[in-house]
Amino acid sequence: MTRQYQRSYSAGPALALLLTGLLGWVAVGGYSDPSEISTAKALIKQERFAEAQAVLQDLIRQPDAPPADAFYHLAVCHARQGRPEMADRNLDMALEREPMHLPAMHLKAYLRFASGEFQESIRWADKFLEVHPSGGETRKILGLARFMLGDKDAAELDLKQATASIPADFDAHYYLGRVFFERSKLTPALESFRRAIAISPNSVKALNHLGQTLEGLARFDEAVSAYEKAIEFEVQGAERSEWPYYNLGSLLLSGGDAMRAVQLLEQAMERNSSSVQTRTKLGVALSAASRLDDAARHLRAAVRAEPDNADAHFQLGRVLMKLGKSDQARGHLSQFERLREP
């Protein structure tokens, strides 16, 4: 993994929150179609989930055995309203009635992924794909779950298949780009991010990762343009993110423009004041801009927040040395040496 990618990549359940399009596919699936389910499906399409839920609950209470689709669509309502446990319970009911209910399997895989249960997500995705191998949305979940578990070879293959099955899907291209970048395959990463941006031109995260890829290819002017475009859309409210500010500030700092780097890193801090990584980089930029007292203040705050952060101790030690506080500086530099030992 390159240093550029490390500073913006984070794994975990929150990643699933970016995949809201997945539920759009499952919301209209199903097999049997009594009038109540037709009504519920129409309400789900309109995002009138509480009304759809009421229709489905009335159907379930009827004397005749309710079909699997009733429980499945009820699960969709709960999932879209942020109640994954209730969604899971209804999916179990659907699968009891129809063990090979494909939309229920897909939603199971999605919910397990969203909760960070990646191995279970893979299990359900595999069950689905045994029956329906061309399911691009489910293949995408499978690839992402494998990526989160560190199986990058399989993740790349799955996401390539997903982009072939669903070529207009932003997430498939975006996350394939991230897999390529993670594996230092910068040229295919560049192509994937560009395809994602063609689908969603105002995506802050895709433009930010495009900038990182161009930076990794030493195409610095193009990287600056990508970061600036990401910031433009971030300001407009497309996505809230500190990363394009951080990445552009870091790039400009390495090019000697400390004043502009400070401005960008301060904006990054406004968006995520708890980021020790950003605060440390801001301290470095302030030092380069000859604002040593401000630099020391931010770096001390970084060390307080993360006492085991070796880089923060090192940078603070350097600034304190410049300020003539040799004893304090040596203490932090010693701490840096201790922390970086294997």
C-alpha positions, 0 to 999 in steps of 0.5 A: 500500500502506498503512503498516499492511499493509507492516508485516506483509506479506512475499512469497516462497516461504515463502507456499506453506508456508501452502497445505498444503490444496492437496496434499490435493486432488491426493493423490486424483486420477488416471485409471486405478486398478489395485489397487496405485494404489488401495492407494497412494491409501488409504495417502496419505490416511492420510499413510503416505507411505513405505508408499505409495511402496513400493507404487508403486515395486513397480508401476513395476518390473513388466514392463508399462509403468507408468501415469502415475498411478503416477508421479503418486502417487509424486510426491505421496509425495515432495512430502508428505515434503519432497522437491520435486526427486524429486516434480518428476522423477516428475511429468515421467515422468507427463506423458511418458506422459500429457501432459494429466494434470491432477493432474500439471499442478496439482502442477507449478503448486503446486511451482513456486509453492512454490519461488518460480518464479512465472512457471513456476507460472503457465505450468502453471496456465494449461495446467491451466485450458485443459482444466479452467477451473473448477479452483478450487484451480489458479485459487487458485495462479494468482491467488497467483502473479500477486499475487506478481509484482505483477499485482494486477488479474489476481490479484483476478479469479483469487482471486474465481473461486477463492472462487466455485469453492471457497467453503469454502476458507480460503486463497482468502478469506484471500488475496483479502482480502490482495489487496483490502487491498493495493489499499486496498479495505478494505470488500471486504477486511473481508468476505473476512477475515470469511469466512476466519475463519468457516471457520477461527475460530482463525486468528491471521493472519486475525484479525490482518489483520482487525484491520489492516483495521478499523484502516484503516477507523478502527474502532479498538475493533473492531481492538483486539478482533480483535488481542486475539482473535488473541493469545488463539489465538496463546498457545494455540499455534494459530499462532506470530506476532509480528504481532498483538502488534506491531500492537496495540502500535503501535495503543495507542502511537498512542493514548497507552498507552505502558506497554501498548504496551511490554509487547506489543512486548516480547512481539513481540520474544520471538517474533522477536528478529531483527525490526529493525522491532519493535525500533525500534518498541519503542524508540519505545514505551520513549521514550514511557514515559520509559525513555530508556536502554532506548530508546537500547539497543534503537535502537542494536541496531536500527542495528547490525543494519540500518545503512541503516535510516533510521527507526532512525537518526531514532528513535535521534537523537531519544532521544539528544537527549532524553538530552542527547547532542547530538553523537551525536544529530546524527550519527544525524539526519544519517544519517537525512537521507542515507538518506531522500534519493531 
